[in-house]
Amino acid sequence: MLERIKGVFSKKKKPVEKKLEEDKIPEPEDDLNTSSTSQTFSNSEKRHYQKLCLLLSEPMIDLKKLRSEAWYGIPMCYPQIRSIVWKLLLGYYSPNQEFQESSISRKREEYIDCSRSYFPNLAYSEDLTETNLISEDMSIYEVDSFKQIIIDVKRTHPGEAFSSKISKSMLTRILFVWAFKHPASGYVQGINDLAATFMYIFLAEEIDRINRESEGRKSVDIDLEHNAYDLKLEDVDLIEEEKIQHIEADTYWCLENFLETLQENYTEHQPGVHKIIARTEQIVMKKDKELMEFLEAADYVPSKFVYRWVNNILSREFNVQQLIMIWDKIIAEEEDITTYLPYVCAALLLKFSDCIKSYAERPEEVILLIQDLPTREWGNEDIKVLMAESYQLQCLYEFNSHLEEK
């Protein structure tokens, strides 16, 4: 199987000199035409949007400046911006725009060659015998991985668009190619949620582009209050097959780069996850000792529930649009994810400290509360406050050696 992997992912491809129209962004020198519904947005927020456009228009993009600007969030109104920023900060796009197109084309071809040529029948189906999805050429490892992936894809539902058979098949192929290329660690539950988040970002980008073309809207016609991430089931049907392949490939490579800093999270015994949990407990103990003691007395310490937060990078605790805002900051962090994530998890737990401690006479209800936090009802401002509080914790404890004391 290793020889097969090497063959599929090492072929030399002739760069395809095709203009990547989906990656166009507004010219920074253009005036930003905002609609009348955007009056609640300050001039500083409009300048922030234009500054992102300016940074992305440079022949050699300054990743340090881009990271700094993106940390403050990316507007939800124009998904092309977020898509390009994430791809750049994850190392998928080259900051040198002269080489960007040929590099992207080559990467996309590598993925498509594996997912379409090597496994031509690969698609989502609850009936594994349908259309010979499992072939005689597949190893036992590949068959087992495929079966688990089908189970996980079925329950991966970040939004209405993922009810589509097209979306489910896309995610199935992405995860199977990842499992195929990583036989040492194998496919691990939780990776499906990470891939789905990237895929959602790139689906929104393409659907927004289609809607702009059909409505005759220009790049500079921006409504800063518009949310381009409210995807509907029928939206996915509008996407052409070539774009489907591009979205799959982009999702795969962003997932690949994202997981490079999380390798210990998805290896045997998941030592990386347990390190983040331990760090989270240390932070909470220093900030709110009473809360930790209460949880210990209730026999529901953070290690029993923070595992899910870490394993899925909070994708089960928030709706997809909230999660996107959180991931903006996680991806823009200069340190790797494992350094910053404990502070986000600690801030989330501390947010409900008073509520948790109010159940002193009914500790069994603490479990029910934490297992289903009311975060999905939060607004954008609540997410901003959470991220500000996580940053405060990071400033307070990251460089303090006493955090390591027991």
KAZI-V48793 format. One record per backbone hydrogen bond with DSSP energy under -1.0 kcal/mol. CO is the residue of the C=O (numbers start at 0). NH is the residue of the N-H. If there is no record, write none. Layout:
((CO,NH) (CO,NH))
//
This chain:
((0,4) (1,5) (2,6) (3,7) (4,8) (15,17) (18,20) (19,22) (20,23) (26,29) (31,33) (32,221) (34,37) (37,40) (41,45) (42,46) (43,47) (44,48) (45,49) (46,50) (47,51) (48,52) (49,53) (50,54) (51,55) (58,96) (60,62) (61,65) (62,66) (63,67) (64,68) (65,69) (66,70) (68,71) (69,72) (75,227) (77,80) (78,82) (79,83) (80,84) (81,85) (82,86) (83,87) (84,88) (85,89) (86,91) (86,92) (87,90) (94,60) (95,98) (98,102) (99,103) (100,104) (101,105) (102,106) (103,107) (104,108) (105,109) (106,110) (107,111) (108,112) (109,113) (110,114) (111,115) (112,117) (113,118) (118,121) (126,129) (128,131) (129,132) (134,137) (138,142) (139,143) (140,144) (141,145) (142,146) (143,147) (144,148) (145,149) (146,150) (147,151) (148,152) (149,153) (152,155) (158,161) (159,162) (160,163) (163,167) (164,168) (165,169) (166,170) (167,171) (168,172) (169,173) (170,174) (171,175) (172,176) (173,177) (174,178) (175,179) (176,180) (177,181) (181,185) (187,190) (189,193) (190,194) (191,195) (192,196) (193,197) (194,198) (195,199) (196,200) (197,201) (198,202) (199,203) (200,204) (201,205) (202,206) (203,207) (204,208) (205,209) (206,210) (207,211) (208,212) (209,213) (210,214) (211,216) (217,220) (219,32) (219,221) (222,225) (228,230) (234,237) (235,238) (239,243) (240,244) (241,245) (242,246) (243,247) (244,248) (245,249) (246,250) (247,251) (248,252) (249,253) (250,254) (251,255) (252,256) (253,257) (254,258) (258,261) (261,264) (262,265) (263,271) (266,269) (269,273) (270,274) (271,275) (272,276) (273,277) (274,278) (275,279) (276,280) (277,281) (278,282) (279,283) (280,284) (281,285) (282,286) (283,287) (287,291) (288,292) (289,293) (290,294) (291,295) (292,296) (293,297) (294,299) (295,298) (300,303) (301,304) (301,305) (304,308) (305,309) (306,310) (307,311) (308,313) (309,312) (311,314) (318,322) (319,323) (320,324) (321,325) (322,326) (323,327) (325,329) (326,330) (327,331) (335,338) (335,339) (336,340) (339,342) (339,343) (340,344) (341,345) (342,346) (343,347) (344,348) (345,349) (346,350) (348,351) (349,352) (351,355) (352,356) (353,357) (355,358) (358,361) (361,364) (362,365) (364,368) (365,369) (366,370) (373,376) (374,377) (378,382) (379,383) (380,384) (381,385) (382,386) (383,387) (384,388) (385,389) (386,390) (387,391) (388,392) (389,393) (390,394) (391,395) (392,396) (393,397) (396,399) (399,402) (400,403) (401,404))
//
